[in-house]
């Protein structure tokens, strides 16, 4: 075979696909070996490797029966045992997930994104289920709500932590909690407090991240004040009724935005969307009397409005070095959309919302493995893009 024939053969679509498949199989094998020490018994170690492959397989729904069929099991008991009863440490696997994501996606300019998503459920026995607002449904529904910590960098986006939100109607009923396997020491925590717990773990693990980003659920004082104490940079959304000090008195940010002159606004892109750059008008102002001269840290109010309808606005509290620029803050604010894309892909590709578990520990175990499978998918997709880019580069000589 001539050199030209060899080049044509190795760059054929079939060979590219085979190379990606081999790379994927190798990557999953290495990932299974990474988490293997967390499982006490050999049977569980083998099963979790197969389970991860099943989560990435084209199974219509990643529920117990269909996953059992994909794994070649005669019934659903093995899958149920892995999630509910097998002896393994889901918190240590979560740490492995975080390390894996940072190993492949970590950048000094990374962004930590806190957000929640709802899982619509039937019945009243699943841990944390209640009639509550679900962003997934866009209304109040009988659902569970998970709070997630994502990591975004130029290399990609994946999740690194998770927490199940328990409404007060649950934590005030310890009998109900015990029936769902919720430990007695677990008390009520707001979504902001859950976010703080996950961020604390990320900071302790030295996750490389410049900024923390969150929507209006996380823009309240409890998380902002804590991040200020940690000297962390943040862009946190707030409602239009949120009050800030301007010209010696507190004013709602909606009013502040309405009074800004036309020259205060500038058009900038908050990143690429499915239809091209996400273009909006932006304005910002430094909040008075809040500059910390000792470390040159300042706080700002950032405002975004629609080009098509200027009455549609969003508001953010920002903290960072006094030298922070508007384009940088806009880029960081736009990174929050990555988590929405992440939810959509994780639900569609690895069945993040297709679980059929009821207990507290089983929820954490399923989420941990689903997020691990999603992280593997993100890494494999990145490797495939790199391979395609290399294939497209002209060869010298």
Order of alpha helices (4+ residues) and beta strands (2+ residues): alpha-alpha-alpha-alpha-alpha-alpha-beta-beta-beta-beta-alpha-alpha-alpha-beta-alpha-beta-beta-beta-alpha-beta-beta-beta-beta-alpha-alpha-alpha
